[in-house]
Amino acid sequence: MPHTLSRADEITRALRDDILRGQYRAGERVPSERDLAARFATSRGTVREALKKLEQLGIASIQPGGARVVPVQECTLDVLGPLLELNEFPDAELMGQVLDIGTLLIGYAAESAVERGDPAALARVEAVIDEILAAEPEDLAQIRVPRRLGRAFAHASGNLVLLLIINGLRTQLPDPRRVLGGPPRLDPKALKRVVADLKTAVTRREGAAAGSFMRELMALMRAAAREALRSHRSSANETPFSHRVYAKEANS
């Protein structure tokens, strides 16, 4: 059963999107409770609840005299998902930054796991690798190889902070079925070549090599995602929103 938003949640989302689209500049006051109550045809108590939710999200600060917009650079990871979902398709530059950070994290996870992980944890990583190598080419997209391997290495590393960061980043990403029409389709031969090299690195306990092969795998995924996004949005006439509008205003 689909979740029904409360009136306060609806107002929070509307104001959040207004802020992220640059309708209100960083440091600027949002309209008063009275004005917002009139705009949304609701009570000031409901507006007050919505403003508190904006503050919890990190994009507004409630001060004497009203709520002010917080610069995006001072927000937390919680604002990333809303930024990526402002339009039908995510901003390409912002998505590229997400993949850059994901590549760094997953590469580090692989290197750390291979160098410091216990044998049982690494055996689970090798089981995932073997499953990928045994899969038929048409099934590889559904396995979501980079994600499976990234999580396996993060768990094997024993680094709780790393795992929490990766989990937090993953929860902010849009559903690939919506923005790409499905998981990115990596070239099966190239993918299996890299995964086979990765298995060798794990077997030999060569951490630096394992990290390098995971970064190569992420590069393959990035290219596939870029092509899938280009193909999926080719029939749309949308002018993509750029997060740089909000970021630029925050710096001005």
C-alpha positions in Angstrom: 0.0 0.0 0.0 1.6 3.3 -1.0 2.6 5.7 1.7 0.4 8.8 2.0 2.3 12.0 2.8 1.0 14.2 5.6 0.2 17.8 4.8 3.4 18.9 6.6 5.4 16.5 4.5 3.9 17.8 1.3 4.8 21.4 2.3 8.3 20.3 3.3 8.9 18.7 -0.2 7.5 21.8 -2.0 9.7 24.2 0.0 12.7 21.8 -0.3 12.4 21.8 -4.1 12.0 25.6 -4.2 15.2 26.0 -2.2 17.2 23.4 -4.3 16.0 25.0 -7.5 17.4 28.4 -6.3 14.1 30.2 -5.7 15.5 31.2 -2.3 19.1 32.2 -2.1 21.4 30.9 0.6 21.1 33.0 3.7 17.7 34.4 2.6 14.6 34.1 4.8 11.8 31.9 3.5 8.4 33.4 3.6 6.8 33.9 7.0 4.6 31.2 8.6 1.5 33.4 7.9 2.4 33.8 4.2 3.2 30.1 3.8 -0.1 29.1 5.6 -1.9 31.3 3.0 0.0 29.8 0.1 -0.7 26.2 1.1 -4.1 26.9 2.5 -3.3 25.3 5.9 -2.6 26.2 9.5 0.5 27.9 10.8 1.0 24.9 13.1 1.3 22.7 10.0 3.7 25.2 8.4 5.8 25.2 11.6 6.0 21.5 11.5 7.2 21.6 7.8 9.9 24.2 8.6 11.2 22.0 11.4 11.4 19.1 8.9 13.4 21.4 6.6 15.8 22.1 9.5 16.2 18.4 10.2 17.1 17.9 6.5 19.7 20.6 6.9 18.7 23.0 4.2 17.1 25.6 6.5 17.9 27.0 9.9 15.1 28.3 12.2 16.1 31.6 13.8 14.4 34.5 15.6 12.5 36.2 12.9 12.0 33.2 10.6 13.8 30.3 8.8 16.8 31.0 6.6 18.2 28.9 3.8 21.4 27.0 4.6 24.2 26.9 1.9 24.1 23.5 0.1 27.8 23.0 1.0 26.9 22.9 4.7 24.2 20.3 4.2 24.5 16.6 4.8 24.3 13.6 2.5 20.5 13.6 3.1 20.1 16.4 0.5 21.8 14.5 -2.3 18.7 12.3 -3.2 16.4 15.3 -3.5 18.9 17.1 -5.7 19.2 14.1 -8.0 15.4 13.7 -8.2 14.5 17.3 -8.9 13.8 16.5 -12.5 12.9 13.4 -14.5 16.6 12.8 -15.1 19.5 13.5 -12.7 22.0 16.3 -13.3 24.8 14.7 -15.3 27.6 16.6 -13.5 26.3 15.8 -10.1 25.8 12.1 -11.0 29.4 12.1 -12.2 30.6 13.4 -8.8 28.6 10.6 -7.1 30.3 8.0 -9.2 33.7 9.6 -8.6 33.2 9.3 -4.8 31.7 5.8 -5.2 34.8 4.7 -7.2 37.1 6.0 -4.5 35.2 4.3 -1.7 34.8 1.0 -3.4 38.5 0.9 -4.5 39.5 1.6 -0.9 37.1 -1.0 0.4 38.7 -3.7 -1.9 42.2 -2.7 -1.0 41.5 -2.6 2.7 39.5 -5.9 2.7 42.2 -7.8 0.8 45.0 -6.5 3.0 43.3 -6.8 6.4 40.1 -8.9 6.0 39.9 -12.3 7.7 39.9 -15.5 5.6 36.1 -16.1 6.2 35.2 -12.6 5.0 37.4 -12.9 1.9 35.9 -16.4 1.2 32.5 -14.7 0.9 34.0 -12.1 -1.5 35.4 -14.9 -3.6 32.0 -16.6 -3.6 30.4 -13.5 -5.1 33.2 -13.3 -7.7 32.7 -16.9 -8.7 28.9 -16.3 -9.0 29.6 -13.4 -11.4 32.1 -15.4 -13.5 29.6 -18.3 -13.8 26.7 -16.1 -14.8 25.4 -16.0 -18.3 26.0 -12.7 -20.2 22.3 -11.9 -20.3 22.1 -12.2 -16.5 25.0 -10.0 -15.6 22.9 -6.7 -15.6 20.5 -8.1 -13.1 23.3 -9.1 -10.7 24.4 -5.5 -10.5 28.0 -6.5 -10.3 29.7 -3.3 -9.0 27.1 -2.9 -6.2 27.4 -6.6 -5.2 31.2 -6.5 -5.1 31.3 -3.1 -3.5 29.1 -4.3 -0.6 31.0 -7.6 -0.3 34.4 -5.8 0.0 33.0 -3.2 2.4 31.7 -5.9 4.7 35.0 -7.8 4.4 37.0 -4.7 5.3 35.5 -4.6 8.8 35.4 -0.8 8.5 32.1 0.2 10.0 32.4 3.9 9.1 33.2 3.0 5.5 30.2 0.6 5.3 27.9 3.3 6.8 29.1 5.9 4.3 28.5 3.5 1.4 25.1 2.6 2.7 24.2 6.3 3.1 25.3 7.1 -0.4 23.4 4.2 -1.9 20.2 5.2 -0.2 20.3 8.6 -1.9 20.7 7.2 -5.5 17.7 7.2 -7.8 16.2 3.9 -9.0 18.1 3.0 -12.2 14.9 1.5 -13.6 13.4 5.0 -13.5 16.3 7.1 -14.8 18.1 4.6 -17.0 15.3 2.2 -18.0 17.1 -0.6 -16.0 20.5 -1.4 -14.6 23.4 -0.2 -16.8 24.4 -3.0 -19.2 28.2 -3.5 -19.0 30.0 -5.2 -21.8 30.0 -8.9 -20.7 33.5 -9.7 -22.0 35.1 -6.6 -20.5 33.3 -7.2 -17.3 34.4 -10.8 -16.9 37.9 -10.0 -17.8 38.2 -7.4 -15.0 36.4 -9.7 -12.5 38.8 -12.6 -13.4 41.8 -10.3 -12.8 40.1 -9.2 -9.5 39.8 -12.8 -8.4 43.5 -13.3 -9.0 44.3 -10.3 -6.9 42.1 -11.4 -4.1 43.5 -15.0 -4.2 47.1 -13.6 -4.1 46.1 -11.1 -1.4 47.3 -8.2 -3.5 45.3 -5.2 -2.1 46.5 -2.5 -4.4 45.8 -4.6 -7.4 42.3 -5.4 -6.1 41.6 -1.7 -5.6 42.8 -0.9 -9.1 40.6 -3.6 -10.7 37.5 -2.4 -8.7 38.2 1.2 -10.0 38.4 -0.2 -13.5 35.1 -2.0 -13.0 33.5 1.3 -11.9 34.9 3.0 -15.0 33.1 0.4 -17.1 29.9 1.0 -15.1 30.2 4.8 -15.5 30.5 4.5 -19.3 27.5 2.1 -19.4 25.4 4.4 -17.2 26.3 7.4 -19.3 25.2 5.7 -22.5 22.0 4.3 -20.9 21.1 7.8 -19.6 21.8 9.4 -23.0 19.6 6.7 -24.7 16.8 6.9 -22.1 16.5 10.7 -22.3 16.9 11.0 -26.0 13.1 11.3 -26.5 12.7 13.9 -23.7 12.8 17.6 -24.4 13.7 18.5 -20.8 16.3 21.1 -20.0 18.2 19.4 -17.1 18.4 21.2 -13.8 21.9 21.9 -12.6 22.8 21.8 -8.9 25.3 24.5 -9.8 22.5 27.1 -9.6 22.1 26.5 -5.9 25.8 26.1 -5.3 26.7 29.3 -7.1 24.1 31.3 -5.1 25.5 29.9 -1.9 28.9 31.3 -2.8 27.7 34.7 -3.9 
